[in-house]
Amino acid sequence: MTTTLTAPALSASDRCDRCNAQAYVRVVLASGVDLLFCGHHWNRHEPAIRPQAQHIQDETHRLEAESTVN
């Protein structure tokens, strides 16, 4: 039997590790450490972090959806 763990969707209580804004990206490194990023900091650090990532949960599409609601 294989068990797959799925990370829950990011919520408003998930905060960017760099600036404390709402996180829209979760990165899990091979070491098991997870990092949270707002859209701005993900765009800035993605080229350096992507090669080290074991898993990336990118919900930045929600930024566009949320901006059209307001």
C-alpha positions as CSV (number, residue, x, y, z in Angstrom):
1,M,0.0,0.0,0.0
2,T,1.3,3.4,-1.0
3,T,0.4,6.5,1.0
4,T,0.6,9.9,-0.7
5,L,0.7,13.0,1.5
6,T,-0.9,16.1,-0.1
7,A,-0.2,19.5,1.3
8,P,-3.3,21.4,2.2
9,A,-4.2,24.5,0.2
10,L,-2.4,27.6,1.4
11,S,-4.6,29.9,3.5
12,A,-4.5,33.5,4.7
13,S,-2.8,32.3,7.9
14,D,0.2,31.0,5.8
15,R,2.7,33.8,5.8
16,C,5.8,34.5,3.6
17,D,9.0,33.6,5.4
18,R,10.7,36.8,4.0
19,C,8.1,39.6,4.6
20,N,5.1,38.1,6.4
21,A,2.7,38.8,3.5
22,Q,0.2,36.1,2.6
23,A,2.0,33.1,1.1
24,Y,1.0,31.7,-2.3
25,V,3.9,29.3,-2.8
26,R,5.2,26.4,-0.6
27,V,8.5,24.9,-1.5
28,V,9.7,21.6,0.1
29,L,13.4,21.1,-0.1
30,A,15.1,17.6,-0.2
31,S,16.0,18.0,3.4
32,G,12.3,18.2,4.3
33,V,12.3,21.9,5.1
34,D,9.4,23.8,3.7
35,L,9.6,27.5,2.7
36,L,6.6,29.8,2.2
37,F,6.7,32.8,-0.3
38,C,4.5,35.6,-1.3
39,G,4.2,36.1,-5.0
40,H,6.8,38.9,-5.1
41,H,9.5,36.9,-3.2
42,W,8.8,33.8,-5.2
43,N,9.4,35.7,-8.4
44,R,12.6,37.1,-7.0
45,H,14.0,33.8,-5.6
46,E,12.5,31.2,-7.9
47,P,15.6,30.8,-10.2
48,A,17.8,29.9,-7.2
49,I,15.4,27.8,-5.3
50,R,13.7,25.8,-8.1
51,P,16.8,23.5,-8.7
52,Q,16.9,22.6,-5.0
53,A,13.1,22.0,-4.6
54,Q,11.7,18.5,-4.2
55,H,8.1,19.8,-4.4
56,I,6.6,23.2,-5.3
57,Q,3.0,24.1,-4.5
58,D,2.4,27.2,-6.6
59,E,-1.0,29.0,-6.0
60,T,0.0,32.3,-7.5
61,H,-2.9,31.9,-10.0
62,R,-5.1,32.9,-7.0
63,L,-3.6,36.4,-7.0
64,E,-5.2,37.1,-10.4
65,A,-8.5,35.6,-9.4
66,E,-8.6,37.6,-6.2
67,S,-7.7,40.9,-7.9
68,T,-10.7,40.5,-10.3
69,V,-13.1,40.0,-7.5
70,N,-12.3,43.4,-5.9
